[in-house]
């Protein structure tokens, strides 16, 4: 099984002013679940 997880370092979504980005745990928690499966 292969899984592609895409992250962004942008802090806003285009010109909308909406906040974006990620917390490290949002990546790390599922990563280890998939890795250990």
N, CA, C and O atoms as a CHARMM CRD file, in Angstrom:
* protein
*
  148
    1    1 UNK  N      0.84700  -1.16600   0.00000 PROA 1      0.00000
    2    1 UNK  CA     0.00000   0.00000   0.00000 PROA 1      0.00000
    3    1 UNK  C      0.90000   1.23900   0.00000 PROA 1      0.00000
    4    1 UNK  O      1.88700   1.30300   0.73300 PROA 1      0.00000
    5    2 UNK  N      0.54900   2.20600  -0.82200 PROA 2      0.00000
    6    2 UNK  CA     1.27100   3.47300  -0.86600 PROA 2      0.00000
    7    2 UNK  C      0.28600   4.59300  -0.57100 PROA 2      0.00000
    8    2 UNK  O     -0.84000   4.59600  -1.06800 PROA 2      0.00000
    9    3 UNK  N      0.72400   5.53800   0.23900 PROA 3      0.00000
   10    3 UNK  CA    -0.11600   6.67700   0.60500 PROA 3      0.00000
   11    3 UNK  C      0.69100   7.95000   0.38400 PROA 3      0.00000
   12    3 UNK  O      1.84400   8.04400   0.80500 PROA 3      0.00000
   13    4 UNK  N      0.08800   8.91300  -0.27000 PROA 4      0.00000
   14    4 UNK  CA     0.71800  10.20600  -0.49700 PROA 4      0.00000
   15    4 UNK  C      0.07100  11.21900   0.43300 PROA 4      0.00000
   16    4 UNK  O     -1.13300  11.46400   0.35800 PROA 4      0.00000
   17    5 UNK  N      0.86900  11.80200   1.30400 PROA 5      0.00000
   18    5 UNK  CA     0.37000  12.83800   2.21900 PROA 5      0.00000
   19    5 UNK  C      0.99500  14.16100   1.78800 PROA 5      0.00000
   20    5 UNK  O      2.21900  14.29100   1.75000 PROA 5      0.00000
   21    6 UNK  N      0.16300  15.13000   1.46700 PROA 6      0.00000
   22    6 UNK  CA     0.63500  16.41300   0.95600 PROA 6      0.00000
   23    6 UNK  C      0.44200  17.47600   2.02900 PROA 6      0.00000
   24    6 UNK  O     -0.63400  17.59500   2.61500 PROA 6      0.00000
   25    7 UNK  N      1.49700  18.24700   2.27800 PROA 7      0.00000
   26    7 UNK  CA     1.46700  19.31300   3.28200 PROA 7      0.00000
   27    7 UNK  C      1.76600  20.63800   2.60000 PROA 7      0.00000
   28    7 UNK  O      2.32400  20.66800   1.50300 PROA 7      0.00000
   29    8 UNK  N      1.39700  21.72300   3.24900 PROA 8      0.00000
   30    8 UNK  CA     1.67700  23.04600   2.71000 PROA 8      0.00000
   31    8 UNK  C      2.32800  23.91600   3.77600 PROA 8      0.00000
   32    8 UNK  O      2.08500  23.74200   4.97000 PROA 8      0.00000
   33    9 UNK  N      3.14700  24.84000   3.33600 PROA 9      0.00000
   34    9 UNK  CA     3.74100  25.79000   4.26700 PROA 9      0.00000
   35    9 UNK  C      3.12100  27.17900   4.10200 PROA 9      0.00000
   36    9 UNK  O      3.53100  28.12900   4.76800 PROA 9      0.00000
   37   10 UNK  N      2.13000  27.29300   3.20900 PROA 10     0.00000
   38   10 UNK  CA     1.45300  28.57600   3.01700 PROA 10     0.00000
   39   10 UNK  C      0.60200  28.88200   4.24000 PROA 10     0.00000
   40   10 UNK  O     -0.01200  27.98500   4.81900 PROA 10     0.00000
   41   11 UNK  N      0.56700  30.14300   4.62900 PROA 11     0.00000
   42   11 UNK  CA    -0.20700  30.49400   5.82100 PROA 11     0.00000
   43   11 UNK  C     -1.60000  31.01800   5.49600 PROA 11     0.00000
   44   11 UNK  O     -2.45000  31.10200   6.38300 PROA 11     0.00000
   45   12 UNK  N     -1.84800  31.37600   4.22600 PROA 12     0.00000
   46   12 UNK  CA    -3.17100  31.84800   3.82000 PROA 12     0.00000
   47   12 UNK  C     -3.56400  31.20800   2.49400 PROA 12     0.00000
   48   12 UNK  O     -2.71100  30.87500   1.67200 PROA 12     0.00000
   49   13 UNK  N     -4.87400  31.04300   2.29900 PROA 13     0.00000
   50   13 UNK  CA    -5.40400  30.43700   1.08200 PROA 13     0.00000
   51   13 UNK  C     -5.64500  31.53300   0.05000 PROA 13     0.00000
   52   13 UNK  O     -6.67300  32.21000   0.07400 PROA 13     0.00000
   53   14 UNK  N     -4.68300  31.70000  -0.85800 PROA 14     0.00000
   54   14 UNK  CA    -4.79900  32.71700  -1.90600 PROA 14     0.00000
   55   14 UNK  C     -5.03200  34.10300  -1.33800 PROA 14     0.00000
   56   14 UNK  O     -4.36700  34.51100  -0.38600 PROA 14     0.00000
   57   15 UNK  N     -5.98800  34.83600  -1.92800 PROA 15     0.00000
   58   15 UNK  CA    -6.31500  36.19000  -1.46500 PROA 15     0.00000
   59   15 UNK  C     -7.50900  36.19700  -0.52000 PROA 15     0.00000
   60   15 UNK  O     -8.03000  37.26500  -0.19800 PROA 15     0.00000
   61   16 UNK  N     -7.95300  35.02200  -0.06800 PROA 16     0.00000
   62   16 UNK  CA    -9.15200  34.94300   0.76200 PROA 16     0.00000
   63   16 UNK  C     -8.90400  35.35200   2.20300 PROA 16     0.00000
   64   16 UNK  O     -9.83800  35.73700   2.90600 PROA 16     0.00000
   65   17 UNK  N     -7.66100  35.27300   2.65200 PROA 17     0.00000
   66   17 UNK  CA    -7.35400  35.58600   4.03900 PROA 17     0.00000
   67   17 UNK  C     -7.62100  34.42700   4.99000 PROA 17     0.00000
   68   17 UNK  O     -7.36800  34.53400   6.19000 PROA 17     0.00000
   69   18 UNK  N     -8.13300  33.31300   4.45300 PROA 18     0.00000
   70   18 UNK  CA    -8.38900  32.13600   5.29200 PROA 18     0.00000
   71   18 UNK  C     -7.06300  31.48200   5.67200 PROA 18     0.00000
   72   18 UNK  O     -6.18000  31.30700   4.83300 PROA 18     0.00000
   73   19 UNK  N     -6.94000  31.12700   6.94200 PROA 19     0.00000
   74   19 UNK  CA    -5.72200  30.49400   7.43600 PROA 19     0.00000
   75   19 UNK  C     -5.61100  29.06500   6.92200 PROA 19     0.00000
   76   19 UNK  O     -6.61200  28.36000   6.79400 PROA 19     0.00000
   77   20 UNK  N     -4.39400  28.65100   6.63200 PROA 20     0.00000
   78   20 UNK  CA    -4.12600  27.28600   6.18600 PROA 20     0.00000
   79   20 UNK  C     -2.80000  26.83600   6.77300 PROA 20     0.00000
   80   20 UNK  O     -2.16300  27.58100   7.51900 PROA 20     0.00000
   81   21 UNK  N     -2.38800  25.64600   6.44900 PROA 21     0.00000
   82   21 UNK  CA    -1.15900  25.09400   7.00200 PROA 21     0.00000
   83   21 UNK  C     -1.47500  23.83400   7.76700 PROA 21     0.00000
   84   21 UNK  O     -2.56700  23.28400   7.62700 PROA 21     0.00000
   85   22 UNK  N     -0.54800  23.36600   8.56800 PROA 22     0.00000
   86   22 UNK  CA    -0.76900  22.13000   9.31000 PROA 22     0.00000
   87   22 UNK  C     -0.02200  22.18000  10.63500 PROA 22     0.00000
   88   22 UNK  O      0.96400  22.90200  10.78600 PROA 22     0.00000
   89   23 UNK  N     -0.50600  21.40600  11.57800 PROA 23     0.00000
   90   23 UNK  CA     0.21100  21.14900  12.82200 PROA 23     0.00000
   91   23 UNK  C      0.98200  19.86100  12.59700 PROA 23     0.00000
   92   23 UNK  O      0.49200  18.97300  11.89900 PROA 23     0.00000
   93   24 UNK  N      2.15000  19.73300  13.15500 PROA 24     0.00000
   94   24 UNK  CA     2.97300  18.54500  12.94200 PROA 24     0.00000
   95   24 UNK  C      2.23000  17.27200  13.32700 PROA 24     0.00000
   96   24 UNK  O      2.37200  16.25400  12.65000 PROA 24     0.00000
   97   25 UNK  N      1.44300  17.30500  14.39700 PROA 25     0.00000
   98   25 UNK  CA     0.72800  16.09600  14.81200 PROA 25     0.00000
   99   25 UNK  C     -0.30300  15.65800  13.78300 PROA 25     0.00000
  100   25 UNK  O     -0.61300  14.47000  13.69300 PROA 25     0.00000
  101   26 UNK  N     -0.84600  16.60200  12.99800 PROA 26     0.00000
  102   26 UNK  CA    -1.79600  16.23100  11.94500 PROA 26     0.00000
  103   26 UNK  C     -1.13100  15.35200  10.89400 PROA 26     0.00000
  104   26 UNK  O     -1.81200  14.59100  10.20600 PROA 26     0.00000
  105   27 UNK  N      0.18000  15.44600  10.76100 PROA 27     0.00000
  106   27 UNK  CA     0.92600  14.57600   9.85100 PROA 27     0.00000
  107   27 UNK  C      1.46700  13.35200  10.58200 PROA 27     0.00000
  108   27 UNK  O      1.35300  12.22900  10.09100 PROA 27     0.00000
  109   28 UNK  N      2.05400  13.57000  11.74900 PROA 28     0.00000
  110   28 UNK  CA     2.75900  12.49500  12.45000 PROA 28     0.00000
  111   28 UNK  C      1.83000  11.38900  12.92900 PROA 28     0.00000
  112   28 UNK  O      2.17000  10.21400  12.79400 PROA 28     0.00000
  113   29 UNK  N      0.67600  11.72400  13.48100 PROA 29     0.00000
  114   29 UNK  CA    -0.22700  10.70000  14.02800 PROA 29     0.00000
  115   29 UNK  C     -0.68600   9.71800  12.94900 PROA 29     0.00000
  116   29 UNK  O     -0.53700   8.51200  13.14300 PROA 29     0.00000
  117   30 UNK  N     -1.23700  10.17700  11.81800 PROA 30     0.00000
  118   30 UNK  CA    -1.62800   9.21300  10.79000 PROA 30     0.00000
  119   30 UNK  C     -0.42600   8.50600  10.15800 PROA 30     0.00000
  120   30 UNK  O     -0.53400   7.34800   9.75500 PROA 30     0.00000
  121   31 UNK  N      0.70600   9.18700  10.06900 PROA 31     0.00000
  122   31 UNK  CA     1.89900   8.56000   9.49200 PROA 31     0.00000
  123   31 UNK  C      2.25600   7.29100  10.25700 PROA 31     0.00000
  124   31 UNK  O      2.48100   6.24200   9.65400 PROA 31     0.00000
  125   32 UNK  N      2.30700   7.38700  11.57600 PROA 32     0.00000
  126   32 UNK  CA     2.68700   6.21400  12.37200 PROA 32     0.00000
  127   32 UNK  C      1.60000   5.14900  12.37300 PROA 32     0.00000
  128   32 UNK  O      1.90900   3.96200  12.47100 PROA 32     0.00000
  129   33 UNK  N      0.34300   5.54200  12.26700 PROA 33     0.00000
  130   33 UNK  CA    -0.73300   4.54800  12.15700 PROA 33     0.00000
  131   33 UNK  C     -0.57000   3.76000  10.85900 PROA 33     0.00000
  132   33 UNK  O     -0.65200   2.53200  10.86400 PROA 33     0.00000
  133   34 UNK  N     -0.34000   4.46000   9.75100 PROA 34     0.00000
  134   34 UNK  CA    -0.15700   3.78300   8.46300 PROA 34     0.00000
  135   34 UNK  C      1.12900   2.95900   8.45000 PROA 34     0.00000
  136   34 UNK  O      1.14900   1.84100   7.93400 PROA 34     0.00000
  137   35 UNK  N      2.20300   3.51100   9.01800 PROA 35     0.00000
  138   35 UNK  CA     3.49400   2.82700   9.02600 PROA 35     0.00000
  139   35 UNK  C      3.42000   1.52000   9.80800 PROA 35     0.00000
  140   35 UNK  O      3.99700   0.51400   9.39400 PROA 35     0.00000
  141   36 UNK  N      2.72000   1.53000  10.92700 PROA 36     0.00000
  142   36 UNK  CA     2.64100   0.35000  11.79100 PROA 36     0.00000
  143   36 UNK  C      1.57900  -0.65200  11.35200 PROA 36     0.00000
  144   36 UNK  O      1.50000  -1.75000  11.90300 PROA 36     0.00000
  145   37 UNK  N      0.76200  -0.28500  10.36700 PROA 37     0.00000
  146   37 UNK  CA    -0.32400  -1.18300   9.92800 PROA 37     0.00000
  147   37 UNK  C      0.19600  -2.35600   9.12900 PROA 37     0.00000
  148   37 UNK  O     -0.58600  -3.19900   8.68900 PROA 37     0.00000
